[in-house]
Amino acid sequence: MFVRVASMSERAVEALVDSVPETVQTAAAAHSFDEAFTLHHRAVFRAAYALVRDSGLAEDVTQEVFLKLYTHIGSLQNEEHVRPWLLRVATNTALNTIRSRSRSGTREEEFVVAATVGAGSGPVGVEADYERRAEIEEARRALSQVKEPMRSCLLLKQQGLSYREIAQTLSVNESNVGSLIARGRKEFTRVYGKIGGRR
């Protein structure tokens, strides 16, 4: 997947640069934009993909994020602010995309699958498939009841982001991320136990 995305980088940069009015473009802005695109494209795509769980949508979100960067590149104070800004914009854009497309369940799928792994061996065939689907649906419902930002922390941690990246992406204090994840897991387990116990 990343090979295909990386190969489209040059075409994507050209398309983004061409889509911005000439009055906005300067040689310095184009150079720093190209550098930021090269350095952070993969991280932005991964952050978007972690939420939308669809490579096509993640590419759309990524292009939108870099278009926003191109128009705001002059307002960023230095290179250290670029990555956190990109990840924050990627998260917000991805969440808006999910809301507008009514696909809130898809971003939780990987967490739900991981949360229900190890549920034990059960019946085989159609019955096992039905039970597995029921477990996944119960886990989705439980996850939807975990409050923000705990839910987003859980999802981003499940996608392999570090505490620092989660903090930057969600604009929360890095020292609070571990606590948010632990509280989110506890709340998920509590709610999932209630939902599963009703069967």
BABATOR-444056 format. One record per residue (C-alpha): residue number from 0; residue in one letter; chain; z, x, y. Coordinates in steps of 0.1 Angstrom, whole numbers, plus 5000, padded with zeros to 4 digits. Example, Ala and Ser with C-alpha at 12.3 -4.5 7.8 and 13.67 -1.06 7.14 Angstrom:
BEGIN
+-----+--------+--------+------+------+------+
: num : residu : chaine :   zz :   xx :   yy :
+-----+--------+--------+------+------+------+
:   0 :      A :      A : 5078 : 5123 : 4955 :
:   1 :      S :      A : 5071 : 5137 : 4989 :
+-----+--------+--------+------+------+------+
***
This chain:
BEGIN
+-----+--------+--------+------+------+------+
: num : residu : chaine :   zz :   xx :   yy :
+-----+--------+--------+------+------+------+
:   0 :      M :      A : 5000 : 5000 : 5000 :
:   1 :      F :      A : 5010 : 5027 : 5025 :
:   2 :      V :      A : 4978 : 5047 : 5017 :
:   3 :      R :      A : 4957 : 5018 : 5029 :
:   4 :      V :      A : 4979 : 5012 : 5059 :
:   5 :      A :      A : 4978 : 5049 : 5069 :
:   6 :      S :      A : 4940 : 5050 : 5065 :
:   7 :      M :      A : 4936 : 5022 : 5090 :
:   8 :      S :      A : 4957 : 5039 : 5116 :
:   9 :      E :      A : 4929 : 5054 : 5136 :
:  10 :      R :      A : 4909 : 5021 : 5136 :
:  11 :      A :      A : 4941 : 5002 : 5146 :
:  12 :      V :      A : 4948 : 5026 : 5175 :
:  13 :      E :      A : 4913 : 5022 : 5188 :
:  14 :      A :      A : 4915 : 4984 : 5185 :
:  15 :      L :      A : 4948 : 4983 : 5203 :
:  16 :      V :      A : 4937 : 5006 : 5230 :
:  17 :      D :      A : 4904 : 4986 : 5235 :
:  18 :      S :      A : 4923 : 4953 : 5237 :
:  19 :      V :      A : 4944 : 4965 : 5267 :
:  20 :      P :      A : 4929 : 4961 : 5302 :
:  21 :      E :      A : 4916 : 4994 : 5316 :
:  22 :      T :      A : 4939 : 4992 : 5346 :
:  23 :      V :      A : 4969 : 4997 : 5322 :
:  24 :      Q :      A : 4954 : 5027 : 5304 :
:  25 :      T :      A : 4961 : 5062 : 5316 :
:  26 :      A :      A : 4955 : 5095 : 5298 :
:  27 :      A :      A : 4992 : 5102 : 5296 :
:  28 :      A :      A : 5001 : 5067 : 5283 :
:  29 :      A :      A : 4973 : 5069 : 5258 :
:  30 :      H :      A : 4985 : 5103 : 5245 :
:  31 :      S :      A : 5021 : 5092 : 5242 :
:  32 :      F :      A : 5010 : 5060 : 5226 :
:  33 :      D :      A : 4989 : 5078 : 5200 :
:  34 :      E :      A : 5018 : 5101 : 5192 :
:  35 :      A :      A : 5043 : 5071 : 5189 :
:  36 :      F :      A : 5018 : 5053 : 5167 :
:  37 :      T :      A : 5014 : 5083 : 5144 :
:  38 :      L :      A : 5051 : 5089 : 5142 :
:  39 :      H :      A : 5065 : 5054 : 5138 :
:  40 :      H :      A : 5037 : 5032 : 5123 :
:  41 :      R :      A : 5051 : 5034 : 5088 :
:  42 :      A :      A : 5087 : 5026 : 5099 :
:  43 :      V :      A : 5076 : 4996 : 5119 :
:  44 :      F :      A : 5054 : 4984 : 5091 :
:  45 :      R :      A : 5083 : 4988 : 5066 :
:  46 :      A :      A : 5107 : 4970 : 5089 :
:  47 :      A :      A : 5083 : 4941 : 5094 :
:  48 :      Y :      A : 5075 : 4940 : 5057 :
:  49 :      A :      A : 5112 : 4939 : 5048 :
:  50 :      L :      A : 5115 : 4906 : 5067 :
:  51 :      V :      A : 5081 : 4889 : 5062 :
:  52 :      R :      A : 5075 : 4901 : 5026 :
:  53 :      D :      A : 5038 : 4898 : 5030 :
:  54 :      S :      A : 5016 : 4929 : 5037 :
:  55 :      G :      A : 4991 : 4909 : 5058 :
:  56 :      L :      A : 5017 : 4894 : 5080 :
:  57 :      A :      A : 5035 : 4928 : 5083 :
:  58 :      E :      A : 5002 : 4943 : 5095 :
:  59 :      D :      A : 4998 : 4915 : 5121 :
:  60 :      V :      A : 5034 : 4921 : 5132 :
:  61 :      T :      A : 5029 : 4958 : 5134 :
:  62 :      Q :      A : 4998 : 4955 : 5155 :
:  63 :      E :      A : 5016 : 4931 : 5179 :
:  64 :      V :      A : 5045 : 4955 : 5182 :
:  65 :      F :      A : 5023 : 4984 : 5191 :
:  66 :      L :      A : 5003 : 4963 : 5216 :
:  67 :      K :      A : 5037 : 4956 : 5232 :
:  68 :      L :      A : 5045 : 4993 : 5231 :
:  69 :      Y :      A : 5012 : 5002 : 5248 :
:  70 :      T :      A : 5019 : 4978 : 5277 :
:  71 :      H :      A : 5056 : 4990 : 5281 :
:  72 :      I :      A : 5052 : 5027 : 5273 :
:  73 :      G :      A : 5059 : 5037 : 5308 :
:  74 :      S :      A : 5092 : 5019 : 5310 :
:  75 :      L :      A : 5108 : 5037 : 5280 :
:  76 :      Q :      A : 5129 : 5065 : 5293 :
:  77 :      N :      A : 5123 : 5092 : 5267 :
:  78 :      E :      A : 5112 : 5098 : 5231 :
:  79 :      E :      A : 5146 : 5090 : 5216 :
:  80 :      H :      A : 5143 : 5054 : 5228 :
:  81 :      V :      A : 5109 : 5047 : 5213 :
:  82 :      R :      A : 5119 : 5043 : 5176 :
:  83 :      P :      A : 5149 : 5020 : 5182 :
:  84 :      W :      A : 5128 : 4999 : 5207 :
:  85 :      L :      A : 5100 : 4996 : 5181 :
:  86 :      L :      A : 5123 : 4986 : 5153 :
:  87 :      R :      A : 5140 : 4960 : 5175 :
:  88 :      V :      A : 5107 : 4946 : 5187 :
:  89 :      A :      A : 5094 : 4946 : 5151 :
:  90 :      T :      A : 5125 : 4927 : 5138 :
:  91 :      N :      A : 5122 : 4901 : 5166 :
:  92 :      T :      A : 5085 : 4897 : 5162 :
:  93 :      A :      A : 5088 : 4894 : 5124 :
:  94 :      L :      A : 5116 : 4868 : 5127 :
:  95 :      N :      A : 5095 : 4848 : 5152 :
:  96 :      T :      A : 5065 : 4850 : 5128 :
:  97 :      I :      A : 5087 : 4837 : 5100 :
:  98 :      R :      A : 5100 : 4808 : 5121 :
:  99 :      S :      A : 5066 : 4798 : 5134 :
: 100 :      R :      A : 5051 : 4798 : 5099 :
: 101 :      S :      A : 5081 : 4781 : 5083 :
: 102 :      R :      A : 5084 : 4808 : 5057 :
: 103 :      S :      A : 5122 : 4815 : 5059 :
: 104 :      G :      A : 5125 : 4815 : 5021 :
: 105 :      T :      A : 5101 : 4844 : 5015 :
: 106 :      R :      A : 5121 : 4871 : 5033 :
: 107 :      E :      A : 5151 : 4864 : 5011 :
: 108 :      E :      A : 5132 : 4866 : 4978 :
: 109 :      E :      A : 5139 : 4902 : 4970 :
: 110 :      F :      A : 5176 : 4900 : 4978 :
: 111 :      V :      A : 5178 : 4868 : 4957 :
: 112 :      V :      A : 5161 : 4884 : 4927 :
: 113 :      A :      A : 5183 : 4915 : 4930 :
: 114 :      A :      A : 5214 : 4893 : 4933 :
: 115 :      T :      A : 5206 : 4873 : 4902 :
: 116 :      V :      A : 5196 : 4903 : 4880 :
: 117 :      G :      A : 5220 : 4909 : 4852 :
: 118 :      A :      A : 5229 : 4872 : 4849 :
: 119 :      G :      A : 5229 : 4878 : 4812 :
: 120 :      S :      A : 5205 : 4871 : 4784 :
: 121 :      G :      A : 5198 : 4835 : 4777 :
: 122 :      P :      A : 5174 : 4812 : 4760 :
: 123 :      V :      A : 5138 : 4824 : 4757 :
: 124 :      G :      A : 5105 : 4809 : 4769 :
: 125 :      V :      A : 5102 : 4778 : 4792 :
: 126 :      E :      A : 5139 : 4771 : 4792 :
: 127 :      A :      A : 5147 : 4807 : 4803 :
: 128 :      D :      A : 5121 : 4805 : 4830 :
: 129 :      Y :      A : 5135 : 4772 : 4843 :
: 130 :      E :      A : 5170 : 4786 : 4843 :
: 131 :      R :      A : 5159 : 4818 : 4861 :
: 132 :      R :      A : 5141 : 4797 : 4888 :
: 133 :      A :      A : 5172 : 4775 : 4892 :
: 134 :      E :      A : 5194 : 4807 : 4897 :
: 135 :      I :      A : 5170 : 4821 : 4923 :
: 136 :      E :      A : 5170 : 4788 : 4942 :
: 137 :      E :      A : 5208 : 4787 : 4941 :
: 138 :      A :      A : 5209 : 4822 : 4954 :
: 139 :      R :      A : 5185 : 4814 : 4982 :
: 140 :      R :      A : 5206 : 4784 : 4992 :
: 141 :      A :      A : 5237 : 4806 : 4991 :
: 142 :      L :      A : 5221 : 4833 : 5012 :
: 143 :      S :      A : 5209 : 4808 : 5038 :
: 144 :      Q :      A : 5246 : 4799 : 5044 :
: 145 :      V :      A : 5256 : 4835 : 5051 :
: 146 :      K :      A : 5259 : 4838 : 5089 :
: 147 :      E :      A : 5239 : 4862 : 5111 :
: 148 :      P :      A : 5241 : 4891 : 5116 :
: 149 :      M :      A : 5256 : 4895 : 5081 :
: 150 :      R :      A : 5226 : 4880 : 5064 :
: 151 :      S :      A : 5201 : 4903 : 5082 :
: 152 :      C :      A : 5223 : 4933 : 5074 :
: 153 :      L :      A : 5223 : 4924 : 5037 :
: 154 :      L :      A : 5185 : 4919 : 5037 :
: 155 :      L :      A : 5178 : 4952 : 5055 :
: 156 :      K :      A : 5202 : 4972 : 5034 :
: 157 :      Q :      A : 5185 : 4957 : 5003 :
: 158 :      Q :      A : 5152 : 4971 : 5017 :
: 159 :      G :      A : 5167 : 5006 : 5018 :
: 160 :      L :      A : 5173 : 5010 : 5055 :
: 161 :      S :      A : 5202 : 5033 : 5066 :
: 162 :      Y :      A : 5232 : 5020 : 5085 :
: 163 :      R :      A : 5218 : 5037 : 5116 :
: 164 :      E :      A : 5184 : 5020 : 5112 :
: 165 :      I :      A : 5201 : 4986 : 5106 :
: 166 :      A :      A : 5222 : 4991 : 5137 :
: 167 :      Q :      A : 5192 : 5000 : 5158 :
: 168 :      T :      A : 5170 : 4972 : 5144 :
: 169 :      L :      A : 5196 : 4944 : 5149 :
: 170 :      S :      A : 5212 : 4959 : 5181 :
: 171 :      V :      A : 5246 : 4961 : 5166 :
: 172 :      N :      A : 5272 : 4989 : 5166 :
: 173 :      E :      A : 5265 : 5013 : 5138 :
: 174 :      S :      A : 5303 : 5015 : 5129 :
: 175 :      N :      A : 5302 : 4977 : 5123 :
: 176 :      V :      A : 5273 : 4977 : 5098 :
: 177 :      G :      A : 5293 : 4985 : 5067 :
: 178 :      S :      A : 5318 : 4958 : 5075 :
: 179 :      L :      A : 5290 : 4933 : 5082 :
: 180 :      I :      A : 5274 : 4941 : 5048 :
: 181 :      A :      A : 5307 : 4939 : 5029 :
: 182 :      R :      A : 5316 : 4906 : 5046 :
: 183 :      G :      A : 5281 : 4893 : 5039 :
: 184 :      R :      A : 5283 : 4902 : 5002 :
: 185 :      K :      A : 5317 : 4886 : 4999 :
: 186 :      E :      A : 5305 : 4854 : 5016 :
: 187 :      F :      A : 5273 : 4853 : 4995 :
: 188 :      T :      A : 5294 : 4857 : 4963 :
: 189 :      R :      A : 5318 : 4829 : 4974 :
: 190 :      V :      A : 5290 : 4805 : 4983 :
: 191 :      Y :      A : 5269 : 4814 : 4953 :
: 192 :      G :      A : 5299 : 4808 : 4930 :
: 193 :      K :      A : 5304 : 4773 : 4945 :
: 194 :      I :      A : 5267 : 4763 : 4942 :
: 195 :      G :      A : 5264 : 4778 : 4906 :
: 196 :      G :      A : 5296 : 4760 : 4896 :
: 197 :      R :      A : 5281 : 4726 : 4903 :
: 198 :      R :      A : 5256 : 4729 : 4875 :
+-----+--------+--------+------+------+------+
***
